[in-house]
């Protein structure tokens, strides 16, 4: 048996050593225009095209790091009867589907893993069920190809997030089971569901949590991560760091439009000295506050308002040159490309990042900052190698995947990176 991978993520850009993915499947097609809003989508996706685009993301990552698929990890957990019983029990109780417990327990592990993601159709065996006008007993997990949100790796910790929307809660339960009950990973688990379980104001998602440095967290505060959720995270950092100093920099986010869903939709790290920003929010004059929390020897020592993330990081010894999403010339282009995840980058290594090909003004701006633009297929077919470049952007096609509301960082959940 292979040794479990010890979780280790202390930056956004360290060389990637392991990442969790979920290839979009039937759950994406198990959505109609009528259920799209409930699924947190503004449109429905064409699965075959989405899978072709996702294959580019996965193909590039497979060249440079170990990849783990959620369905395979989950199936391994379900092979153990007690672990299966625990997970299915939590899901059925939480979603009011206890009548389906026995049926789910009897399914083969691989079929059950898929069913928990793709959805379990309701049994029409009573008048109540017939008149309920609901096709699913367990809704499909339409958003699960955005593996970033349900859990976060911080150092050797797996933070199991308490999601903002009930339709995504099962994702957190599945990720908890994978980290707790599989033999694949070695880590400490911080489960946000275990703290103040009756408090519905506590929620956070991984797209809002960025690790700038091992002593600096950047956290978005908006629709998906509450101030109470951030307070819980700060409390855990205080408990786990009884010596030294830590910093949490909080950026308030607009509640609309929906493209501002997470911090990583307006700010991501590209290299040791470069970051991608949506300038009007991160650097422009606006009503959204930036707050720095300083933790010293296990206690909150100071909370203060600051001008912006970049100036705060500079004072902490991280001097970053901002690259503008959509380019510098036109606010129209900035808004259009931010809408389609133009600021959402994922680093394979320092200065070597993944993004959508559609955001041409953003890519042109990166080219001006010394980044070579490479298409994913040139990497997959071994025509080019990111190791031959100081800085590069590997682009994947993005006509369908962005309709779900996220980019390369949203679709990846790193479990290990080399320390910078």
Secondary structure, 3 states (H helix, E strand, C coil): CCCCEECEECCCCCCEEEEEECCCCHHHHCCCHHHHCCCCCCCCCCHHHHHHHHHHHHHHHHHHCEEEEHHHHHHHHHCCHHHHHHHHHHHHHHCCCHHHHHHHHCCCHHHHHHHHHHCEECCCCCHHHHHCCCCEEECCCCCCCCCCCCEEEEECEEEECCCCCHHHHHHHHHHHHHHHHCCCEECEEEEHHHCCCCCCCCCCCHHHEEEEECCEEEEEECCCCCHHHHHHHHHHHHHHCCCCEEEEEEEECCCCCHHHCCHHHCEEEEECCEEEECHHHHCCCCCCCEEEEEEECCEEEEEEEECCHHHHHHHCCCCCEEEECCCCCCHHHHHHHHHCCCCCCEEEECCEEEEECCCHHHHHHHHHCCCEEEEHHHHHCCCCCHHHCCCEEEEECCCCHHHHCCCCCCCCEEEEECCC
